[in-house]
Amino acid sequence: MKTSKILVVLITLLLLSNFVAFAQELTALQIVEKVYNREVGDDMTSDLTMTLTNSANNERVREIKQFTKDLGKVDKKIMFFQSPADVKNTSFMSWSYDDEGKDDDQWIYLPALKKTKRISSDSKSDYFMGSDFTYDDLGDRKPNQDVHKIIRQEKLNDEQCYVIESSPIDKDYMYSKTITWIIKDKWIGLKKEFYDEDKELLKELTVEKYEDINGFLIITHSEMKNKQKDHKTIMELKNVQINSGIEDGKFTERIMTRGI
């Protein structure tokens, strides 16, 4: 009789522990929100090297100075191309809003035309400056724009990851779905697959390196590869400075045309 009671207690404790573990499990949406809201400081300055490599293994290297700042209800980014000569003084600016119903605003300044162009919603699928990133990729896609589900959990590069499939609510969106490997507890997308309208793998983004800078985990080396065109873009961040006090007035069309 005593043994039976002990067995019942043990089974009850086991069931309760399984229930608690299940109750604490995050949903796919919560995981994506943690990635979206990951702290990276109030502002950041960095030198960005963008290396474009085609199928013949020919390289084009572009040097960029970029600035980002969180202004509360809007995150702003501005990039200034330093070299080579054919893109020098080109600049790009993006404003991403906390308002879930408001799309990003983006502009590009082309010095040859001496004109600042606003990127329309119809142009968001265009590729940015010959790279493998679209204008949309450079913006902040909000978690509520997709339906998310956990398809499995597995290790990638010795990191425990959630594997999340995200399908757009807008059926006219350029990607039919994405699949992202998200590092548990660090909330970094370590790898992301992009599928085209025919549900074929189009591109693959991989994070090669991230660093702890002033207590913030910052992605410093990533690669986007277009699987269908055999073309890739490597992004490397150097000289990263966080919370240096960038002025709010840095992010204007006038500054785009004037330069750093």
Secondary structure, DSSP 8 states (H G I E B T S, - for coil): -HHHHHHHHHHHHHHHHHHHHHHH---HHHHHHHHHT----SEEEEEEEEEEE-TT--EEEEEEEEEEEE-SSEEEEEEEEEESTTTTT-EEEEEEES-TT---EEEEEETTTTEEEE--GGGTTSBGGGSS-BHHHHS---GGGEEEEEEEEEEETTEEEEEEEEEESSTTSS-SEEEEEEETTT--EEEEEEE-TTS-EEEEEEEEEEEEETTEEEEEEEEEEETTTTEEEEEEEEEEEES----GGGSSHHHHHH--
